[in-house]
Amino acid sequence: MAQEISLLYITARDTEEARRIGRALVERRLVACVNIIDRIGSLYWWEGKIAEENEVLIIAKTKSSLAPEVIAAVKSLHSYSCPCIVALPIIDGNADFLSWVARETR
């Protein structure tokens, strides 16, 4: 079961955007749950220089098979031209929780 579930790590501009994206993903049953972690510091290269911003982190739980749909949905909802959206496979975890994620997604 663990290999069938993924976490998606997504950054957003602010809490409002993170909540809008998270709610859309849950309502569409693309993910079972999102966690929103407010105000993370980010340093990164962008357009030839180092940028430093505060962002918001979204961690979404879903079936691995839905990751491409989640990525497409986030890209369509996101304000960034190149949003950070990466899927991370689950190696092991609470079997009851992983089963719940599978049941609550399409």
C-alpha positions in Angstrom: 0.0 0.0 0.0 2.8 2.5 0.9 4.2 2.6 -2.6 0.7 3.5 -4.0 0.6 6.8 -1.9 2.6 9.9 -2.5 3.2 13.2 -0.8 3.2 16.3 -2.9 5.4 19.2 -1.8 4.1 22.5 -3.2 5.1 26.0 -2.4 2.7 29.0 -2.7 3.0 32.8 -2.7 0.9 33.2 0.5 -1.7 31.6 2.8 -4.7 32.7 0.7 -3.3 31.1 -2.4 -2.3 27.9 -0.5 -5.8 27.6 1.0 -7.4 28.2 -2.4 -5.2 25.5 -4.1 -5.6 23.1 -1.2 -9.4 23.4 -1.0 -9.7 22.9 -4.8 -7.6 19.7 -4.6 -9.6 18.3 -1.7 -13.0 19.2 -3.2 -12.0 17.5 -6.5 -10.9 14.5 -4.5 -7.5 14.6 -6.1 -6.0 14.5 -2.6 -7.3 13.2 0.7 -5.7 16.0 2.8 -3.4 19.0 2.6 -1.3 20.5 5.4 -0.6 24.2 5.1 2.6 25.5 6.8 2.7 29.2 6.9 5.7 31.4 6.3 8.7 29.3 5.2 11.8 31.1 4.1 13.0 30.4 0.6 16.3 31.2 -1.1 16.6 30.3 -4.8 18.0 31.3 -8.1 15.5 33.1 -10.3 16.2 34.9 -13.5 19.9 35.1 -13.0 20.0 36.2 -9.4 19.4 34.9 -5.9 15.9 35.6 -4.6 14.8 35.5 -1.0 11.1 35.3 -0.2 8.6 34.1 2.4 6.3 31.4 1.0 3.7 28.9 2.2 4.2 25.2 2.1 1.4 22.8 1.0 1.9 19.1 1.7 -0.8 17.0 -0.1 -1.4 13.3 0.3 -2.8 11.3 -2.6 -2.6 8.1 -4.6 0.6 8.0 -6.7 -1.5 7.4 -9.8 -3.2 10.8 -9.3 0.0 12.8 -9.0 0.0 13.9 -12.7 -3.6 15.2 -12.3 -2.6 17.0 -9.1 0.4 18.6 -10.8 -1.8 19.8 -13.7 -4.4 21.2 -11.4 -1.9 23.1 -9.2 -0.3 24.6 -12.3 -3.6 25.8 -13.5 -4.5 27.4 -10.1 -1.1 28.8 -9.2 0.1 32.4 -9.6 3.8 31.4 -10.3 4.9 30.7 -13.8 7.1 27.9 -12.6 5.6 26.6 -9.3 7.5 24.0 -7.1 5.4 20.8 -7.3 7.2 17.6 -6.6 5.8 14.1 -5.8 7.6 12.1 -3.2 6.8 8.4 -2.8 5.9 6.9 0.6 8.1 4.1 1.5 6.3 3.0 4.7 3.8 4.4 7.2 0.7 3.8 9.2 -1.3 1.3 7.1 -4.6 2.6 8.4 -3.7 6.2 7.4 -2.4 5.1 3.9 -5.7 3.1 3.4 -7.7 6.2 4.4 -5.8 8.3 1.8 -6.6 5.7 -0.9 -10.3 5.6 0.1 -10.7 9.4 0.2 -9.3 10.1 -3.3 -10.8 9.1 -6.6 
